[in-house]
Amino acid sequence: MALLTGVAPDRIAAAARRVMARCEELARVSATPGEIERVYLSTEHARVNRLAAEWMREVGMKSRQDAAGNQLGRLEAAERGAPALMIGSHLDTVPDAGRFDGIVGVLIGLEVVRLLRQPGPGDTWISPFPFALEVVAFSDEEGTRFGKALLGSSAVAGTWEKEWWALADKDGTTLRQAFLEFGLDPARVGEASRRPEELVGYLEAHIEQGPELDRRGESLAVVSSIASARRFQLVVEGEARHAGGTPYDMRRDALLGASEAALAVERICASEHHIIGTVGQLEAFPGAVNIVPGEARFSLDLRGEFDGQRDQVWNAISRDLDTIMGRRHLRWTAREIHNAPAVMCAPLLQDVVREGIVSTLAPGSDAPATIFSRAGHDGMSIGAITDVGMLFLRNPDGISHHPDELVSGGDVALGIRALAESVLQLSADRTAS
């Protein structure tokens, strides 16, 4: 049942054009000429926060930067201090990124507020619901600079760990130093945390970072859950020796051991349903053309729909690495740098998102797709304090974390309408109960 009546289609079309134009504007805020790169606590982070704050105020929200560098906007309900429905995503990027990952979700959230707000006292705007509306631009979902993902949303969830202060970027700047240089006080990071009673839920619109919607020929999908994830840094130790003078039966080539390990990851994960393993980094040391590598370091990103299945696959990979390294007379160690459990989207929020998508479809259409997210999102952190729901938008060819990442203005328009309908459905449900 569609609830968004009286809104002219041209308003939603204009909102979608604004989202697409602002994606281009944000793409020009980059640390790397000719590419898109914005990392946590950088000058580019500060610039996009200022833009987000301006756009939040434009739709009538009060905006603030929290103690972890997230930018938040709030539109109060008639009853001041009411709990809030949080809508958002992130503005940071990976290196050489696309224009839409995370960014679309923040901008769609702002357009939903623009559509749903009502006049308040004087020249103000208010939320017409029994809850306030908040839009959040999280500051560090990707973990590009310090190697730890979800820093911004972890602060909001109150799960910040003191050990993170020692994390350092490639230039040796620690997270603590970067906080201070950005103008934040490390001692006050706890002030970014929110209590469960302050929120009624969290909704996020995001491009699908895979091809399923494109293959189905559909624009939008309900997200059922967000993948569990574990990340490791692995080291293989062998012996560095002269490349010409060392026969094969005496070689303890760490790079070959690591390469065989990477192939084992592919073989094991490809045989499992809904388990994805990726070796995204591989380095050899000492790194000279005429030296057998004595050490190799590589990363492993392991994701699964369910925690137990993911952990079983890690155990299988570990056993294979024992075999490989034993046969090659090498040693291996692993350091876990990230562990996030799977987050199931709340049934109620799945329902309201589904109703929102249905409102965009022609009568008699098939039910919207329901998709498990293999990519991680800020909802993984926010799920610790409130219910989470997600809406996927089609991404032609499914490519992401790449300049060719894409979403169409038409699908963005559908996403805006669907998310606005979802908010209305949630309000109706809460009022009825």
C-alpha positions as CSV (number, residue, x, y, z in Angstrom):
1,M,0.0,0.0,0.0
2,A,1.6,3.3,-1.1
3,L,1.4,6.0,1.4
4,L,3.5,8.7,-0.4
5,T,0.5,10.5,-2.0
6,G,0.4,14.0,-3.3
7,V,4.1,14.0,-4.3
8,A,4.6,14.9,-7.9
9,P,6.8,12.5,-9.9
10,D,8.9,15.5,-11.0
11,R,9.9,16.2,-7.4
12,I,11.3,12.7,-7.0
13,A,13.0,13.0,-10.4
14,A,14.5,16.3,-9.3
15,A,15.7,14.7,-6.1
16,A,17.4,11.9,-8.1
17,R,19.1,14.5,-10.3
18,R,20.4,16.3,-7.2
19,V,21.8,13.0,-5.8
20,M,23.6,12.3,-9.1
21,A,25.0,15.8,-9.3
22,R,26.2,15.7,-5.7
23,C,27.9,12.4,-6.3
24,E,29.9,14.1,-9.0
25,E,30.6,17.1,-6.7
26,L,31.9,14.8,-3.9
27,A,34.0,12.9,-6.5
28,R,36.1,16.0,-7.0
29,V,37.1,16.0,-3.3
30,S,40.0,13.6,-3.5
31,A,43.6,13.3,-2.3
32,T,44.7,11.8,-5.6
33,P,44.3,13.8,-8.8
34,G,42.4,11.9,-11.5
35,E,41.1,9.4,-9.0
36,I,38.7,9.3,-6.0
37,E,40.3,8.8,-2.6
38,R,39.1,10.1,0.7
39,V,40.3,8.6,4.0
40,Y,39.6,9.1,7.6
41,L,40.7,12.3,9.4
42,S,42.1,13.8,6.2
43,T,41.6,17.3,4.7
44,E,39.3,15.6,2.2
45,H,37.2,14.1,5.1
46,A,36.9,17.6,6.6
47,R,35.8,19.1,3.2
48,V,33.0,16.5,2.6
49,N,31.8,16.9,6.2
50,R,31.4,20.6,5.5
51,L,29.4,19.9,2.3
52,A,27.2,17.3,4.1
53,A,26.5,19.8,6.9
54,E,25.5,22.4,4.4
55,W,23.1,20.0,2.6
56,M,21.7,18.8,6.0
57,R,20.9,22.4,7.0
58,E,19.4,23.0,3.5
59,V,16.7,20.4,4.3
60,G,16.0,21.9,7.7
61,M,18.2,19.7,9.8
62,K,20.5,20.8,12.6
63,S,23.9,19.4,11.8
64,R,26.9,18.6,14.0
65,Q,30.2,16.7,13.7
66,D,30.4,14.1,16.5
67,A,33.4,13.2,18.6
68,A,34.6,10.6,16.1
69,G,34.3,12.8,13.0
70,N,30.9,11.5,11.8
71,Q,28.6,14.2,10.4
72,L,25.0,14.0,11.6
73,G,21.8,15.9,10.8
74,R,18.7,15.8,12.9
75,L,15.1,16.9,12.2
76,E,13.2,16.9,15.4
77,A,9.7,15.5,15.9
78,A,6.9,17.6,17.3
79,E,7.8,16.0,20.6
80,R,11.3,17.2,21.2
81,G,13.7,14.6,22.4
82,A,11.8,11.7,20.7
83,P,13.9,8.8,19.6
84,A,15.2,8.9,16.0
85,L,15.1,6.8,12.9
86,M,18.7,7.0,11.6
87,I,19.3,6.9,7.9
88,G,22.7,7.0,6.4
89,S,25.9,5.5,5.0
90,H,29.5,6.7,4.6
91,L,31.5,9.2,2.6
92,D,35.0,7.7,2.9
93,T,36.4,5.6,0.0
94,V,38.9,3.0,-1.0
95,P,41.8,4.1,-3.2
96,D,40.8,4.7,-6.9
97,A,37.1,4.4,-5.9
98,G,33.8,4.8,-7.6
99,R,31.4,7.6,-7.1
100,F,28.5,5.8,-5.4
101,D,29.6,3.3,-2.7
102,G,28.2,4.8,0.5
103,I,27.7,8.2,-0.9
104,V,24.4,7.4,-2.6
105,G,23.0,6.3,0.8
106,V,23.8,9.5,2.5
107,L,22.4,11.6,-0.3
108,I,19.2,9.5,-0.6
109,G,18.7,9.9,3.1
110,L,18.7,13.7,2.7
111,E,16.2,13.6,-0.2
112,V,13.9,11.4,1.9
113,V,14.0,14.1,4.6
114,R,13.2,16.7,2.0
115,L,10.2,14.7,0.8
116,L,8.8,13.9,4.2
117,R,9.4,17.0,6.4
118,Q,6.6,19.2,7.4
119,P,6.5,22.9,8.4
120,G,7.1,23.6,12.1
121,P,7.0,26.7,14.2
122,G,8.3,29.8,12.5
123,D,10.5,29.0,9.5
124,T,11.5,25.6,10.8
125,W,10.8,22.1,9.6
126,I,9.9,19.1,11.7
127,S,9.5,15.3,11.4
128,P,5.8,14.5,11.1
129,F,6.4,11.1,12.8
130,P,6.5,9.9,16.4
131,F,10.2,9.8,15.9
132,A,12.9,12.3,14.8
133,L,14.7,11.8,11.5
134,E,18.5,11.7,11.5
135,V,20.9,11.4,8.6
136,V,24.4,10.3,9.3
137,A,27.5,10.4,7.1
138,F,29.8,7.9,8.7
139,S,33.5,8.8,8.5
140,D,35.4,5.6,8.1
141,E,33.5,2.5,6.9
142,E,36.3,1.3,4.5
143,G,39.2,1.2,6.9
144,T,41.5,2.4,4.1
145,R,43.9,4.6,6.2
146,F,44.4,2.6,9.4
147,G,43.4,-0.9,8.3
148,K,40.5,-1.1,10.6
149,A,37.0,-0.9,9.1
150,L,33.9,0.6,10.6
151,L,35.7,3.1,12.9
152,G,33.0,5.8,12.6
153,S,30.0,3.6,13.2
154,S,31.8,1.6,15.9
155,A,32.2,4.9,17.8
156,V,28.4,5.5,17.4
157,A,27.7,2.0,18.6
158,G,29.9,2.5,21.7
159,T,32.2,-0.4,20.7
160,W,35.4,1.7,20.3
161,E,38.5,-0.2,21.7
162,K,41.4,1.6,23.2
163,E,43.9,-0.7,21.4
164,W,42.9,1.1,18.1
165,W,44.7,4.3,19.2
166,A,48.0,2.6,18.3
167,L,47.0,1.8,14.7
168,A,49.2,3.7,12.3
169,D,48.9,4.6,8.6
170,K,51.5,4.1,5.9
171,D,53.3,7.2,7.0
172,G,53.5,6.1,10.6
173,T,50.8,8.5,11.9
174,T,48.9,6.9,14.7
175,L,45.1,7.1,15.0
176,R,45.6,9.1,18.2
177,Q,47.8,11.6,16.4
178,A,45.4,11.9,13.5
179,F,42.5,12.6,15.9
180,L,44.5,15.5,17.4
181,E,45.5,16.8,14.0
182,F,41.9,16.8,12.8
183,G,40.8,18.7,15.9
184,L,39.2,15.9,17.8
185,D,40.0,14.9,21.4
186,P,40.7,11.2,21.7
187,A,39.6,11.3,25.4
188,R,36.1,12.3,24.2
189,V,35.5,9.7,21.5
190,G,33.0,8.0,23.9
191,E,30.7,11.0,23.4
192,A,29.9,9.8,19.9
193,S,28.1,6.7,21.3
194,R,24.3,6.4,21.2
195,R,22.1,4.5,23.6
196,P,19.5,2.0,22.2
197,E,16.6,4.0,23.6
198,E,17.7,7.0,21.5
199,L,16.9,5.2,18.2
200,V,14.0,3.4,16.7
201,G,16.1,1.8,13.9
202,Y,18.7,2.3,11.2
203,L,17.9,2.3,7.4
204,E,20.5,2.4,4.7
205,A,20.2,2.5,0.9
206,H,23.3,1.2,-0.9
207,I,24.3,0.1,-4.3
208,E,24.6,-3.7,-4.6
209,Q,28.3,-4.5,-4.8
210,G,27.6,-7.5,-7.0
211,P,25.6,-8.4,-10.1
212,E,22.4,-10.2,-8.8
213,L,19.9,-7.3,-9.3
214,D,21.4,-6.6,-12.8
215,R,21.1,-10.3,-13.7
216,R,17.5,-10.3,-12.5
217,G,16.7,-7.1,-14.4
218,E,15.4,-5.5,-11.2
219,S,16.1,-2.1,-9.7
220,L,15.8,-2.6,-6.0
221,A,16.1,-5.4,-3.4
222,V,15.5,-6.0,0.3
223,V,18.7,-7.0,2.2
224,S,18.2,-10.0,4.5
225,S,21.6,-9.9,6.3
226,I,25.1,-8.5,6.1
227,A,28.0,-10.9,5.8
228,S,30.1,-12.0,8.7
229,A,33.7,-11.1,8.1
230,R,37.2,-12.0,9.3
231,R,40.4,-10.4,8.1
232,F,43.9,-11.7,8.6
233,Q,47.5,-10.6,7.9
234,L,49.6,-13.7,7.2
235,V,53.3,-14.1,7.1
236,V,55.2,-16.9,5.4
237,E,58.9,-17.3,6.4
238,G,61.4,-19.2,4.3
239,E,65.0,-18.4,3.5
240,A,66.4,-15.7,1.3
241,R,69.2,-17.0,-1.0
242,H,70.9,-16.3,-4.3
243,A,68.5,-16.8,-7.2
244,G,71.1,-18.2,-9.5
245,G,73.1,-20.3,-7.1
246,T,70.4,-22.1,-5.1
247,P,69.0,-25.3,-6.7
248,Y,65.3,-26.1,-6.4
249,D,65.8,-28.8,-3.8
250,M,67.4,-26.3,-1.4
251,R,64.9,-23.5,-1.9
252,R,62.5,-22.4,0.8
253,D,60.7,-19.8,-1.4
254,A,58.2,-17.9,0.8
255,L,56.5,-16.3,-2.2
256,L,55.7,-19.6,-3.8
257,G,54.3,-20.8,-0.5
258,A,52.1,-17.7,-0.2
259,S,51.0,-18.1,-3.8
260,E,50.0,-21.7,-3.3
261,A,48.1,-20.6,-0.2
262,A,46.2,-18.0,-2.2
263,L,45.2,-20.7,-4.6
264,A,44.1,-22.9,-1.7
265,V,41.9,-20.0,-0.5
266,E,40.2,-19.9,-3.9
267,R,39.7,-23.6,-4.1
268,I,38.3,-24.0,-0.6
269,C,36.0,-21.0,-0.7
270,A,34.7,-21.8,-4.2
271,S,33.5,-25.2,-3.0
272,E,31.4,-23.6,-0.2
273,H,28.0,-21.9,-0.5
274,H,28.0,-18.2,0.4
275,I,31.6,-18.1,1.5
276,I,34.0,-15.6,-0.2
277,G,37.7,-15.5,0.4
278,T,40.0,-12.9,-1.2
279,V,43.8,-12.4,-1.1
280,G,44.0,-8.7,-1.9
281,Q,47.6,-8.0,-0.9
282,L,50.8,-9.9,-1.5
283,E,54.3,-8.7,-0.9
284,A,57.7,-10.5,-1.1
285,F,60.9,-9.6,0.8
286,P,63.6,-8.6,0.4
287,G,62.1,-7.9,-3.0
288,A,65.1,-8.1,-5.3
289,V,65.0,-9.7,-8.7
290,N,67.9,-11.9,-8.0
291,I,67.0,-13.2,-4.5
292,V,64.8,-16.1,-3.6
293,P,62.1,-14.5,-1.4
294,G,62.7,-15.2,2.3
295,E,59.5,-13.8,3.5
296,A,56.0,-13.1,2.0
297,R,53.1,-11.3,3.6
298,F,49.5,-11.5,2.3
299,S,46.0,-10.5,3.4
300,L,42.9,-12.7,3.6
301,D,39.4,-11.3,3.6
302,L,36.9,-14.0,4.5
303,R,33.1,-13.5,4.4
304,G,30.1,-15.7,5.0
305,E,26.4,-15.6,5.5
306,F,26.7,-17.4,8.8
307,D,29.5,-17.1,11.4
308,G,29.9,-20.8,12.0
309,Q,30.3,-21.7,8.3
310,R,32.8,-18.9,7.9
311,D,34.9,-20.2,10.9
312,Q,34.8,-23.7,9.5
313,V,36.2,-22.5,6.3
314,W,39.0,-20.7,8.1
315,N,39.8,-23.9,9.9
316,A,40.0,-25.7,6.6
317,I,42.3,-23.0,5.1
318,S,44.5,-23.3,8.2
319,R,44.9,-27.0,7.7
320,D,45.7,-26.6,4.1
321,L,48.4,-24.0,5.0
322,D,49.9,-26.4,7.5
323,T,50.2,-29.0,4.7
324,I,51.6,-26.5,2.1
325,M,54.1,-25.0,4.3
326,G,55.2,-28.3,5.8
327,R,55.9,-29.7,2.3
328,R,57.8,-26.6,1.3
329,H,59.7,-26.4,4.6
330,L,58.2,-22.9,5.4
331,R,56.6,-21.4,8.5
332,W,53.4,-19.4,8.6
333,T,51.6,-17.2,11.1
334,A,48.4,-15.3,11.0
335,R,47.2,-12.2,12.9
336,E,43.5,-11.5,12.9
337,I,42.9,-7.8,12.3
338,H,39.1,-7.7,12.0
339,N,36.2,-9.9,13.2
340,A,32.6,-9.0,12.7
341,P,29.6,-11.3,13.2
342,A,26.8,-11.5,10.6
343,V,24.1,-9.0,11.2
344,M,20.5,-10.1,10.4
345,C,18.3,-7.3,9.2
346,A,15.3,-6.9,11.5
347,P,12.1,-8.6,10.2
348,L,10.0,-5.5,10.7
349,L,12.5,-3.3,8.8
350,Q,12.7,-6.0,6.0
351,D,9.0,-5.8,5.8
352,V,8.8,-2.0,5.6
353,V,11.6,-1.9,3.0
354,R,9.7,-4.6,1.0
355,E,6.5,-2.5,1.2
356,G,8.5,0.5,0.1
357,I,9.8,-1.3,-3.0
358,V,6.4,-2.8,-3.8
359,S,5.1,0.8,-4.0
360,T,7.4,1.5,-6.9
361,L,6.3,-1.6,-8.9
362,A,3.5,-2.0,-11.4
363,P,0.5,-3.9,-10.1
364,G,0.9,-7.6,-10.5
365,S,4.7,-7.5,-10.4
366,D,6.7,-10.3,-8.8
367,A,7.7,-9.8,-5.2
368,P,10.9,-7.8,-4.7
369,A,14.2,-9.8,-4.5
370,T,15.6,-10.5,-1.1
371,I,19.4,-10.5,-1.2
372,F,22.2,-11.4,1.3
373,S,24.9,-8.7,1.4
374,R,28.3,-10.2,0.9
375,A,29.8,-6.8,1.4
376,G,30.1,-5.2,4.9
377,H,28.3,-2.0,5.9
378,D,28.0,0.4,8.8
379,G,24.9,-1.5,9.9
380,M,27.2,-4.2,11.1
381,S,28.2,-1.9,13.9
382,I,24.9,-0.1,14.4
383,G,23.2,-3.5,14.8
384,A,24.7,-3.6,18.3
385,I,22.4,-0.8,19.5
386,T,19.3,-0.8,17.2
387,D,17.5,-2.8,14.5
388,V,18.9,-2.5,11.0
389,G,17.3,-2.5,7.6
390,M,18.8,-2.1,4.1
391,L,17.7,-1.4,0.6
392,F,19.9,-2.3,-2.4
393,L,20.0,-0.4,-5.7
394,R,21.0,-2.1,-8.9
395,N,24.6,-1.7,-9.9
396,P,25.1,-2.5,-13.6
397,D,27.6,-5.3,-14.1
398,G,28.0,-5.4,-10.3
399,I,31.4,-3.7,-10.2
400,S,32.3,-1.7,-7.1
401,H,35.4,-0.3,-5.4
402,H,36.4,0.8,-8.9
403,P,35.9,3.9,-11.1
404,D,33.4,2.0,-13.3
405,E,31.0,1.6,-10.4
406,L,27.6,2.8,-11.5
407,V,23.9,3.4,-10.6
408,S,21.4,5.0,-12.9
409,G,19.4,8.2,-12.1
410,G,16.2,6.2,-12.7
411,D,17.1,3.6,-10.1
412,V,18.1,6.4,-7.7
413,A,14.6,7.9,-8.1
414,L,13.0,4.5,-7.4
415,G,15.3,4.2,-4.4
416,I,14.3,7.6,-3.0
417,R,10.6,6.8,-3.3
418,A,11.0,3.3,-1.9
419,L,13.0,4.5,1.2
420,A,10.5,7.3,1.8
421,E,7.6,4.8,1.6
422,S,9.6,2.6,4.1
423,V,9.7,5.4,6.6
424,L,6.0,6.0,6.2
425,Q,5.3,2.3,6.6
426,L,7.4,2.2,9.8
427,S,5.6,5.2,11.2
428,A,2.2,3.6,10.4
429,D,3.3,0.4,12.1
430,R,4.5,2.2,15.2
431,T,1.4,4.3,15.5
432,A,-0.9,1.3,15.1
433,S,1.0,-0.7,17.8
